[in-house]
Amino acid sequence: MVLPEESRKADYDSLEIQYLKGVKYLFENGIEHVPKKYILPASDRPNFVNERSHGADNFNLELPIIDFAELQGPNRSEVLNSLASACENYGFFQLLNHGIPYEITSNMVDVSKRFFELPFSEREKYMSADMGSPVRYGTSYNQTNDDVFCWRDFLKLVCHPLPDALPHWPSSPLDFRKLAVSYAKEVKFLFLMLVDAILESLGLMNKKNKTEENDEDEDKNKEEDEDEDEEILKEFEDGSQLMVLNCYPPCPQPDLTLGMPPHSDYGFLTLLLQDEVKGLQIQHKENWVTVKPIPGSFVVNVGDHLEIFSNGRFKSVLHKVLVNPMDYRISVASLHCLPFKSIVQPCPKLVSETNPRHYMDTNFASFIEYLKSRDSTKENFLHSRKLTS
């Protein structure tokens, strides 16, 4: 029987409304098959068959490890070299001994999970199409423009300035704000410590020379460089911080969809806290490889801003997220960048005749315009900033 046009449209609209409620809603309602809206073209699907045929070990990756405690000790110069190598060759590293108490990180994962376990009627209070909203609950990647949805629900929290954003954050679970604030403050401090190390690894931080053999001109130049260094660090202190709580429910057909499509992160650095369920994949040497979670660690990755700032030396690498049929996966991404009004450009000290500028200037407004118009067929934001000559 051929349905009348109005009936078909009503059925389609009904499905669209369900999809916009998120994959957690679909899973809670006992979905047994991935809806067509979530099925990727065959060429974009996870290559589980290839992984099984070649052996899973070939597709698991142990990222370079940076020991934060060592970074603060007498071996700092050696660790800085390892840090630079990781940012150049992987765009990612695992950060151990970071100093944030286990209670704070475990509480953040736990309260994130409890938020997504709230009834949909409570979660939907924070749904918004406004990308500038201090809190936003949603699904997929860009649910306004995505032709194919991905298997993810998220809660985005603007963290700076915290006193302005905090009243808008969820008040349920009851301890949500308290635990999220503690975590946000700790991870911001850790980020600033990492920025100091990143800048030094690029040869930009002018550490004071302890010898007394410098002439007056050298002393003056050092003072000027130190002032510049302080200005850079101050700008990062005033920079934006966005926390994204991600929920990837079990998926009945994980070989047909993704938790997140291939993308690079806008910003300077992303610090990812995750549970022990595997899912994160990065593009390394033209292969997609799965990152092995290390309990108690952060996965840190170079963002588009840092690649631009380093004039291409450090790499903002494509990554994506797999889903699975059995386990929930929870992660908390803390994305840090310069203030929204700042211009991001290659650092003049890293531009020369032999290494000319590779990127045009950019700012947050440019990124928002890109994000609003983005679909899965478009080039990523970083590629749109590259100079052709």
N, C-alpha and C positions, 0 to 999 in steps of 0.2 A: 504494500500500500504506500502510495506517495503522500507524504505529509504536506499539508498546506504550507506555504512560505512563512506565514506568521508563526505557525507551530514550530517549524524548524528553527526560526530565529529565537523563539522563546527558549527552546531547549539549549541552544548555543549560549544565550545570555546566562542561563542558569548554571551551565558548566563554568563559564568565565568567572562568575561570582564565587563559585566554589574554589576555583584555582587561586583567586586573589586572597582567599582566606589562609593560604599557605599549605605546605606539605605536612606540617604537624597536624593540621585539621583533617587532611585526607587520610593520614595514617590512623588517627584516632577513630575515624569512621570506617575502618576495616577495609581499605582499598586493597585489592588483590592483584591488580595489573597497573602498570604505569600508563596514565592517560596519554593520548596522542600529543597533547600540549607539551609534554615533557620529553618526548622521544626525539633524540638528536638524529641528524642525517648519519648514515652508516660511517662516513669518513671521519666524523667527529666523536664517535662513541669510544668509550674506554676499550683498550685492546687487551681484554682479559685472555682471549684465546692465544694471542702471541706470548703473553706472560706465562701461561701454563705450559706452552710448548717449549719454551726456552729455559724454564726453571725460575722460580720466583726470586732466588737470590740475585740474579742478574739485574733485577728491576728494583732492588732495594738499595738505598743510598745512605751511607753514614756521612753526614755533613762534617766539614771541618769543625773542630771543637775549640772554642775560646774559653779559657778559664779566667773568669773575671777577677778572682782573687790574685792570680798570677799577674794580671794586668796592672794591679795596684802595687806590685812588689818589685824586687830588684831585677826581675827578668822582663820588665816592661818592654824594652826595645825589641826583644826576641818575639814577644807576644804581639807587638804592633806589626811586625813583619808577617806573622801568621794571619793577623786580621786583614792586612792589605791583600794578601794572597787569596784569602777566602772571598773577599769582596770583588776581586778581579776575576777569579776563575769559577766561582760558584754563584755569587750574588746572595748567598745564604751562609749562615753558620749557626751552630748550636752554642748557646751561652750557658756555661755551668758556674756554680758557686757565685751566683749573682747577688747574693746578700738579702734578697727579699725573703722574709720568713715563710716557711712552708705553710703555716696556718693561713696566711693572707692569700697565697696563690690557690690553695685547696678550697678555701672558702669562696673564692671568686668563681671557680669552676662549679662548685656545688650550688651557689645561689643563682648562677646562670641557668643551670639545669632546672632548678625549682621554678624559675620564671617561666620557662617554656612548658612546664607542667601545669601552669595555671589554666583554668578554663578559658576557652577562646573568647568568651564574653569579657574577660579581664584583659587579655592580650590585645584585643582589637581596639581598646581605648587609645592605644598609642600608634595606631595606623595613621599614616599621613603621606600625601604625595609631595609635601614640601621638603625639598632636599636640605633646606636651611634650618629645619626644625631641630631643637635641642634634643629631642628624643623621637625616634621613628622605628616603628615595627613594620616589617614587610617580608616579602618572599622573593625568591629568584635572585637576579642580579639587578636588572632594571625592568621591573614588572610593567612599566608603562610602554616600553619599546620592544622587549624581548619577544621574538617570534616563537622561540622555544624556551620554556621556563626551565630553571634548574632546581635541583632537589635540596633547597635550603630555605630556612627561615632565619631572620636576623632581627636584632635589636641594636640600633645605633644610638650611641650616647655622646653628645658633645661634652667635652670635659674642660674647656677653657673659654672664658673664665668660669671656674667651678662654682663660685657663689651665684652667678646668674643662671647657670644651667641646672644646678641641683634641684630646685623646686619643681622642675618639669619631669624629672626622672620618675620611674615607677615607684609607687609606695608599697607595692606588693611584689614579692614577699616582704614581710614587715622589716626584715633586716637588710633588704636589698641596698638601700642608699648607703647605709653605714659600711657595709662590706665593700661595695663598689668604690666608694670614696677612698677608703684605705688603700685599695689596690691601685686606683688611678694615681694617687700621690706617689706611691712607691715606684711605679713603673715610669712615671715622668722623671723622677730623680735618676733612675737607672739609665734612661734615655740620654739625659744630659751628660752623664759620665761617659757613655759610649760615644757621644758626639765629640767630646774632648779627645778621645782616643782616635776616632775616625779622622779628625782634622790633623792630628799629629802624624798619623800614618800616611797622610797625603803630603806631609812636609810643610804644613801650613802653620802649625803652632810653634811659636818661637820661645822654646823653653829657655829660661835664664841661664846664662853661662856662669858657672861658679868661679872661673878663673878671674884674675884681676888685671889681665894683660891687654884688655881692649882699650883702644884709643877713644877719644871723645866722640868722633863721628860714628864709630861702630856702636857706642853706647846710645847715641841719639837714634840711630836707625833701629836698634833693638827696642827702644822705648816706643817708637812709632808702631813697630810691628806688634808689640804687646798690646797696645791700645786697639789696634785693628782686631786682634784675636779676642779681646774682651768684648768688643762690639758684636762680633759674630756670635759668641756664646750668649750674650744678652738677648740677641734676637731670637735664638732658639728657646731661651727661657720664656719669652713672651709668645712663643709659637703655639700653633693649634695642636690639640690632641683629640682624637676621635677613637672611642672604644666601640668595637663591633662584636657583639655576642652572637655566635653562630650555632645553629642547631641543625644537624643532619639526621633526620629520623631514618629508621630502617626502610629500605626501598625494596619492593618485591621483585624488581628487574633492574639491578644496578648496572647491567651491561648496556642499557639503553639510554642512560642519562648521566648527568654529572651533578655534583654538589655545587661546584662553581666552574665556569668555563675558563679557558686559558686567559690570563690577565697579568698585568704588572701592577704594582701598588703605587698610587699617587702619594707623594710625600717623600720624606727624607729616609726614615727608617720605620720598619714595622716590627714590633715585638709580639710574637705569637705564643700564647699560653694554650696548651691543648691537653685533653685527656690522653689515655693510652691507646685509643683506637686509631689505627692507621687510616690515612685518607689523603694527606697532602702529597702532591707530586710536583716536581720542578723539572723544567727542561734543562738537561745537562748533556752537552756534546751531542745535540740533536736527538736525544732520546728522552722519553718521559720516565722518570724514576721516582719511586716512592720513598719518602723520608721516614726513617725509623724514629718513632718517638722515644725520647729519653726522659724518664720520669724526673720531675723537678727542674727541667731545663726550659729555656726559651728558645724558640726558633726565631732568629733575627734575619731580616732580609733588606737588601738595598732597595730603596724606592726610586721612582722617576726623578725626584728632586736631586737625590744624591748622584745619580748618573749624570744629570745635567751639570750640577755643581762641580763634579770631578772632571768635567769635559770628556766623559766617556771612559775614564779609567776604571771606575767601579760600575758594575753591571746590575741593572734592574731586570731581573730574570722573569720570564713567564712561568706561572704556576697555576695549578688547577686542583680541584678536590674530587676524589672518588667517594662513592657511597657504597654501602654494603647491605645485605638483606637481614642482618641479625642485630646489629648494635647501633644505639644512638652514638653520635659523635658530637662533642661539645668543644668549641674553641673560643678563645677571646683574643681578638687582634687589637692591638693598641697602635694606631697610626699617628705618627708625629711629623709635623712639617713646620715651615716658617709661618709667621703670621699671614692671615689671608690676604692682606694688602701688599705684602712683600713681592718684589720682583725676583724670580729665580733665574739665575743665569750662570754660565760657566765662570768659576772663580778666575779673575784676571791673572793671578799668579800661576795658573795652570794652563794658560793660553800663550803660545809662542809661535814663531815662524815655522818651526818643525812640528808643532801640534796646534794648528789653528782651531778656532772656535767651531764646534760641531753641532751646537744647538742654538735655537733662537730663544729670546727671553720668553718667560711665561709667568702666569699668575693664577690665582685660584679661580677667578672669574672665567678664564679660558677653559679650565678644567670642567667647571660646572656646565658651560655651554656644550662641551664635548659629551659629558655624561648624559645630558638631557637628550642628545641626538643619537647616542650610541645604540648600535645593535650588534648582533654577533658576527656580522659580515664586515664590520669596519676595522680599520687598523687601530692598534692601541694608541693611547694618548701620547706616550713617549715618542712613538714613530712619527706622529704628526708634528712634533717639535724639532725633528732633525733637519739640519740644513743639507741641501742636496749637493752643494759644492764645497 
